[in-house]
Amino acid sequence: LQVGAQVLRHVVLVAGDALEVELGHVVKQRAGLAEQEVLGVDAGRSKTAYALVSARGALRAIHVGPSVDYLAEGLGVAETRLLEGIQATLAEESLSPAEIEFAFVGLPAYGEDGATTARLAALPAALLERARYRCGNDMVCSWAGSLACADGISVIAGTGSMAYGEFVPGIHSVVVERRSREAIEATVRAGILEQSTVDMMDAAGLADRV
């Protein structure tokens, strides 16, 4: 649990920085709270870890709940379990959702299917204000916790094997290639669809994920 809490501490702090950039929102200037609290959620396919951390980085509460995997359980069950887990975590410090300054929720398969991204992003909305939380792939939790948000790649070999890395802000992958960029861009590789095929799929209403 201590390791998991440290992972989530990095996640919520880096997510708070991202919110400041994206929304122009300065957490420390918000009036009315003596000590701002941030919430981190790392939802796995076997269990889900929750951590409540003060804006100064002090761990306030941890909670472990069941899986929040919509692929296995369905969106309805995933939403119910997530909300119950958030409520249980806040209850340990007798806090209301309104007292959470920011939350980052890492969800399995988030962003991997464009048809479900908006629905997944709305899962915490019944408790948390949309402007003060952000959802992302649970691999972000792994990267932030294992590397303390530094440049690098995190590799997980658990329920599934995955790798995720970040380098400078805005670059989420690096390709190492001996050939020139022009040569790579001119090379037709397996899996590329010709424009005529895309047009046909679009006309048939089958191009939503192309």
N, C-alpha and C positions, 0 to 999 in steps of 0.2 A: 504493500500500500504506500510506503514511503517513496518507493521508486515511481509508482504511478502518479503520486501527488506532485513529485518534482517534474515529471513529464508535463502534466497539465499546467503547472505553474508557468513553464516556458510558453506553452501554447496560449494561455490567456493573456500574458503580457505582450507577446508579439501580435496577437490579434487586436489588442487595444491600440497598439501603435498603428496598425493598418487602418483601424477605424478613424483615428485622428487624421490620417492623410486623406482618406476617401471622403469623409463627411465634414472635414474642417471642425471637428468636435474635440475640444480640449477637456479631458476627463477631470483634471485637477481643479478646474475653475467652476465646476458645477456646484452650485450652492445647495444647502439643505441637508447634506450628509457629512457627519463628522469623520467617517472613514469609509471611502468607497470600497465596494466589494466587486470582485470579478469572478465569473463562474466558467470552469472548463469542463467539457464533456468529451470523453473518448469512447465512442460507441463501437464495440467490437462485435464479432459474430458469435462469441461465446459468453461475453459479459460486457457491462458498460460501467466505466469509472467516472465519477463526478468529483470535482474538487472546487472548494470555495476558498478564494485567496484574497487577501486585502490588497489594495492598490500599492502598498509598500512591499508586497511579496510574502507576507506572513500567511501560512496555511491556517485556515479557520475550520474547515470541515471536509471530510471525505465520505463518500458513499459508493458502494458497489451494487449494481442492480443487474437484471437480466439483459439479454441481448436486445439491441434496438436495430435489428437487421430486417429492413422491409422486404428484401428479396426472399427471405425464409418465412417471415411472420406476416407479411402484408403491411400496408401503410397504416391501417387503423390500429393494429396491435403495436406497431412501432411508435406511433404518436402517443398512445396511452402509456406505454412503458417509459418513454422519454419524459413526459410530463410528470409522472409519478416519481421518477428518479430526481428530477429537479426539485420537486416539492419536498421530498425526503431530505435532500441535502440542505435546503434552506431552513427546514424545520430544526435542524441540529443547532442553528444559531438564532432561531426565532426571527428569521428575516422574511419579509414579503418580497415577491418578485419585483416590485417597484424600487426596492433598495439595491438591486443589482445594477451596477454601472455599465457593465459590458459582459457578454458571454460569447464564447466560441464553442460550437458544437461540431465535433468531427463525426461524420456518419459513414458507414460502409457504402461504397459504390457511389458516393455523392459526385455528381458531375459526369458520371460515365454514361448516363442515358439522358439526353436532353429532354425527353418527354416527361421525366419525373423530377427534374431539378427544382422547378418552381414549387412543386408539392412538398418536396423534402425541405426546402428552405423555409416553408411555412410551419413545419412541425412544432417549433417552440412558441409560435405566435399567440397561442391561447394563454400563455403566462408572461411572456417577455415582449417588451416593445420592439417592433421591427427595426427601429433605428439603433437599438443598443444590443444587437446580437448578430452574429454571422455564422452561417453553416459552411462546412467545407468537407473535403474527403478526410477520412480518419488517418490516412497516411501523413497528413500534415502534422497530426499529433505526434506520430512516430519521429518524423524528421525534427520537429522543434524540441522534443524531449531528449532525443539521443544525441543531438549535436548542439543543443543550447542555441538554436536558431543561427548557427554559423554555417558557412558554405559547406556543402557536402551532400552525400547520398545515404539514406537510411534503407537498409534491406531487411525485410521481415520474412521469416520462414516459419509460419504458424499454421492457422487454419487454412490460409492461402499464402502463396509466396509472392511478394510484391517489392518494388523498389520505388523510392521517391526522393528527389533531391531538389535543392534550390541553391542558386549561386548569388549573383548580384540581383537586387530587387527587380522583379519582372521577368527574369529568365528562369524557367523551370526545368530546363534540360540542356545538355551540351552534347553535340554530336562530334565525334572524333573521326575524321575522314582524311585520307591521303590525297584524294583528288581535289580539283578546284571546285568552287561553288557552281561555276558555269557547267562543268561536266556532270555534276550531280543533278542539277536541275534539268538537264537535257536527256537524262537517262530514264527510260520508261521501265518502271518496276512492276512486279506482280501486285495486283490489287488495285491498280489505277483504272478508273472507269472512263471510257471515252465520252465526249460530250453528247453524242447521239444517244448513248445508253442512259445517261442522266436525264436527258430531255424526255425519253420514253417513260422512264420511271416517274418523272414529275407529272407527266400527262395522265399516268395511271393512278396518281395519288399515293405513290409508294416512296417518295423521295424525302420524307421528313427527317430521316436519319442519315442521309447521304451527305 
